Amino acid sequence: MGTVTTMDTDEIRDSLASEAERLATMRDDIRVEEDFDSDLVDRSTEISSADQHPADAASEQQQREIDLSLLEQVEAELSDVERALHKLDQGTYGTCEACGEPIGEERLVAQPAARFCVDDQAQAEKPRFEQ
C-alpha cells in the first residue's frame, strides 16, 4: 500500500472499527444463543438426557460443535481486525508480517485486516507436505 495518507488512515480505521463491531456482535450472539460459558457443564451432566432419543442428542451435539467452530472463526477474525487497528496506530499497517514488504493495495481493500502479502498467504495456506 505504500504510504497511508491521513484520509486513507481514517477510512481504513472506520472500516476496521465497523468490522470489529460486526464481529463482536456475531460473537456475542453465538455465545448468548448457545450459552457456552455456563451451559457446557450443565448439558454434559444432564440427568434427563436418558429421555432424549440418541439421534436427537447426536444432532444437538453436532450443532454445538458447528456453533463452537463458528465462534472460534469469528474470534480469530476479530483478533485479526484488532491486530490491524494496532498496526495502524503503530504505523506498520499494510506491511506483510512474513517478509516485511508492503501488502498490495488491492489486497488491503479486499481484506483490510490482511496480515500477509498474497505470496506469503498462499504459502501459509499450503498443506505442510507441499511446503
C-alpha positions in Angstrom: 0.0 0.0 0.0 3.0 2.3 0.4 2.2 5.4 2.3 -1.1 5.8 4.0 -2.5 9.3 3.9 -4.5 10.8 6.7 -7.7 10.4 4.8 -6.8 6.9 3.9 -6.0 6.1 7.5 -9.3 7.5 8.7 -11.2 5.4 6.1 -9.2 2.3 7.0 -9.8 2.9 10.7 -13.5 3.4 10.2 -13.7 0.2 8.0 -11.8 -1.9 10.6 -13.8 -0.5 13.5 -17.1 -1.3 11.7 -15.8 -4.8 11.0 -14.7 -5.2 14.7 -18.2 -4.1 15.9 -19.9 -6.5 13.4 -17.7 -9.5 14.5 -18.1 -8.7 18.2 -21.9 -8.7 17.8 -21.7 -12.0 16.0 -19.5 -13.5 18.7 -21.9 -12.2 21.5 -24.9 -13.6 19.6 -23.4 -17.0 19.3 -22.4 -17.0 23.0 -25.9 -16.0 24.1 -27.6 -18.5 21.7 -25.5 -21.4 22.9 -24.7 -20.1 26.4 -21.2 -21.5 26.0 -19.9 -20.2 29.3 -22.3 -21.9 31.7 -24.2 -24.4 29.7 -21.3 -26.7 28.8 -21.2 -28.3 32.2 -25.0 -28.4 32.6 -25.5 -30.3 29.3 -22.8 -32.8 29.9 -24.1 -33.7 33.3 -27.8 -33.5 32.5 -29.7 -36.4 34.0 -32.8 -36.1 31.8 -30.7 -37.0 28.7 -32.0 -40.6 29.1 -35.4 -39.3 28.0 -33.8 -38.0 24.8 -33.6 -40.1 21.6 -29.9 -40.8 20.7 -30.3 -39.3 17.3 -31.6 -36.1 18.9 -28.7 -36.0 21.3 -26.3 -36.5 18.4 -27.9 -33.7 16.3 -27.7 -31.4 19.3 -24.1 -32.2 19.8 -23.3 -31.7 16.1 -25.0 -28.3 16.2 -23.0 -27.3 19.3 -19.8 -28.3 17.5 -20.7 -26.3 14.5 -21.5 -23.3 16.7 -18.3 -23.7 18.6 -16.4 -23.8 15.3 -18.2 -20.7 14.1 -17.4 -18.9 17.4 -13.7 -19.8 17.0 -13.6 -18.5 13.4 -15.3 -15.2 14.4 -13.0 -14.7 17.4 -9.9 -15.3 15.1 -11.2 -12.8 12.6 -11.9 -10.3 15.4 -8.3 -10.8 16.6 -7.0 -10.1 13.1 -9.1 -6.9 12.9 -7.8 -5.7 16.3 -4.3 -6.5 15.3 -4.7 -4.4 12.1 -6.1 -1.5 14.2 -3.0 -1.8 16.4 -0.7 -1.9 13.4 -2.4 1.2 12.1 -1.7 3.0 15.4 1.9 1.9 15.2 2.4 2.9 11.6 3.1 -0.6 10.4 -0.3 -1.2 8.8 0.0 -2.6 5.2 3.3 -4.4 5.9 3.5 -8.2 5.5 4.3 -9.9 8.8 6.3 -12.6 7.0 8.5 -10.8 4.5 8.2 -7.1 5.6 7.2 -6.0 2.1 4.1 -3.8 1.5 0.8 -5.7 1.1 -0.8 -4.8 -2.2 -3.4 -2.1 -2.1 -6.0 -4.3 -3.9 -5.5 -7.0 -1.2 -5.9 -4.5 1.6 -9.1 -3.1 0.0 -10.5 -6.6 -0.2 -9.1 -7.8 3.1 -8.4 -4.7 5.4 -7.1 -7.0 8.2 -4.7 -8.9 5.9 -1.6 -9.9 7.8 0.4 -11.2 4.8 1.0 -10.4 1.1 -0.6 -12.6 -1.4 2.5 -14.8 -1.9 3.1 -15.4 1.8 -0.6 -16.0 2.4 -0.6 -18.6 -0.3 2.5 -20.2 1.3 0.8 -20.3 4.7 -2.3 -22.0 3.3 -0.4 -24.8 1.6 -0.6 -28.2 3.3 2.5 -28.9 5.3 3.5 -31.8 3.0 3.7 -29.4 0.0 5.9 -26.8 1.7 
